[in-house]
Amino acid sequence: MRRGLIILGCVFSVFVSKGQLSHESELAIADEWHSSFDNMEEVEALTAWWSIYNDPLLTALVKETIKHNYDVQSGLQRLEQSRIMYQQSRSFLLPSVEYSLSYVGSNLNQVNGINGYGTSVRFNWEVDVFGRIKSQAEASRYNVEVTSEDQRYLLLSILSEITQSYLRLRMFQNQIIVSEENIEVQKVLVRLTQSEFEAGLKSKVDYYQAETILNTTMASIKAIESKVANEINLIKVLMGKMPASIYDGLLEKHSLPELPKKIHTLIPRDALRNRPDVKRVENQILSLMATTKSAKKELLPQLSLSGNLGFNSENVDSWFEQSAMNYFIGPTLTWNLFQGGRAKQEVKRQQSRVAEYELNYKNTLLTAIKEVENNLVNIQKLKESTQWLERGVRSSKGALDLSIDQYSQGLIDYQPLLSSQQTLLANQNSLIVSQGSLLIEIVLLYQSLGGDKS
């Protein structure tokens, strides 16, 4: 990892030198790099990444969220506004034409009244000789891309959030299922200790301890049910609109989705460059470069053509007679020879902004690599932790079964049995949390890779 970052830093100094960047720029990332993840090395498509869980209800959640989430809809409106602004900037490349129709009537001197009709067509066209307007339009076009990446980042974040919320919901529901299973065993033990006490074989302390752990487990379910309700409410907000079928599906307890067999472990050359935050900064740089070009061209002359064709007469019938016609057409050259250095300072300011965003671009890429690397490590360690916890649960179940049998035979007192119950429930909850965290970490991996919607 350290070697990769050093190589990355060295090559960065080449591709951003002299403030040059383009969509064809080569990123300083190896053709392929990866962290080990057992044998799961096949790269899957980044699109529709939620489908790796093979959960129809989750897929329905995502699709409804894309359609109805209010933040997503607001983002689409902002994107549309930026596109309109781009079209507006391009319109300055075309001539403007204005038509007017007028009538003048007065009786100023009580003798000779002034009456007349007039019509005219005026036009003006700045000839973009040096490309100033074109550069402004180009900057606006890249700003559309910036807004588009903002929208993609927003959508990716929302889809990641709703997927994580769904997985937490299933995780909490599975904790309830486990607690309910343990309650059934604990009820049996309450009856057993009560019978032993009534028979004079055991102390009533055993009965109280059994009843205490039963009540504690039942109380814990209520706390988890509160978390379930909170997650469902969050999902409602993120969706914007929740069909009854989805709501019913969320209330119904289900096991956690299975661990995907194939996830991203090999990262293609341009995978990180696909991230919305990386592409956003890239387009910001390109927009600033175009703005800098436009600022430089403010120092050059501006050529425009203007003209007017009009007709004025005392009555409409004589409008188009030669005597009623007037016109003019001609070029105008404008050149700001002295502005106190304002235009040159503006060029320097834009160049400084380009340099600033190039540094930001480097940092954004390094952050992207760090996030992906962390996700891969976390996935590996959570997978290993889950495997150990699965063994621990099996051992705890065996210990509890043996403790119940020995207690029934009077071979042990209640303390080892009580400890076995607590250990099993704790290990089962830890296993569920580890499984849920592993699935959530995979979501975060796809998010850090810039996973897009299909």
Secondary structure, 3 states (H helix, E strand, C coil): CHHHHHHHHHHHHHHCHHHCCCCCCCCCCCCCEECCCCCCCCCCCCCCHHHHHCCHHHHHHHHHHHHHCHHHHHHHHHHHHHHHHHHHHHHCCCCEEEEEEEEEEECCCCCCCEEEEEEEEEEEEEECCCCHHHHHHHHHHHHHHHHHHHHHHHHHHHHHHHHHHHHHHHHHHHHHHHHHHHHHHHHHHHHHHHHHHHCCCCCHHHHHHHHHHHHHHHHHHHHHHHHHHHHHHHHHHHHCCCCHHHHHHHHCCCCCCCCCCCCCCEECCCCHHHCHHHHHHHHHHHHHHHHHHHHHHCCCCEEEEEEEEEEEECCHHHCCCHHHEEEEEEEEEECCCCCCCHHHHHHHHHHHHHHHHHHHHHHHHHHHHHHHHHHHHHHHHHHHHHHHHHHHHHHHHHHHHHHHHHHHCCCCCHHHHHHHHHHHHHHHHHHHHHHHHHHHHHHHHHHHCCCCCC
